[in-house]
């Protein structure tokens, strides 16, 4: 019994540490206060924060390319962070999508007190359309915002300039 | 002949549109035109009603669809009371036939017009669905934004679109002029300019 518990715990820890989405169907949540804290915790890296949702077809379509970007540029100091804009009712589907596409951590689900304040705090020019991505340099300064479907090759070029 | 005239009107509108400024809050919106699902031009004249409400919607966007009943309720509540509603589909990947079928299958009371070449979406700067605008009788743009503040009706705390409509009808200032919400992007036609 104790051996089985230890084995399960180690397996769970390994699963989480591997960066795969949790099989519990739950994602860590992020609100208006958590977002800047999350950014400052990643200083020193070039960040691309990607907002997506399970209901957003172009979001789902671009995710595999974003994952490839993370895989190829991680060693140079790039970090992809994904934030699901899904409602709590769709959280299991969001977690499943992340898992199926091997999207690495960090990943979150937004749970803001006010979506509008959250959107405006990230970029007042953003109307909330998805997908949306925000590029930050190593000092944490936002250098570019991408609204809607974008040319990810162009995004890669912008990222590479900052590395 | 009718199709030729509508096409000519669209080409003319597109040409004018490419150089037209985007409406921002406080701007005076002139008489506009959209296209019925049968292909005929439909005039939109703000001067014909105390308030004009334009809402960009989608057949396929789950966020827009989450608002079907609420938009229908607003339409039923305010239609006979000096408000003209203009529901617009500006998605290039959602043909008129699909929009017609969507309305029928969802039991929507309101008609939806096609915004061909996303001319109106560009003029209003609409980027996602659903996205709403309210004009007064002079055509002044007084509200831009979401229907309310929660996709799940059980979590609604504010109804800024309704508040804006009521304010315009009462001749009072709109309490909140601009709001934002997450939604699906409007699938625009790629124009070469």
Interface residues (C-beta under 8 A of the other chain):
Chain A: X51 X53 X55 X56 X57 X58 X85 X87 X89 X114 X115 X116 X119 X120 X126 X127 X128 X129 X130 X131 X147 X148 X149
Chain B: X60 X61 X62 X63 X127 X128 X131 X146 X149 X151 X152 X179 X180 X181 X182 X183 X184 X185 X186
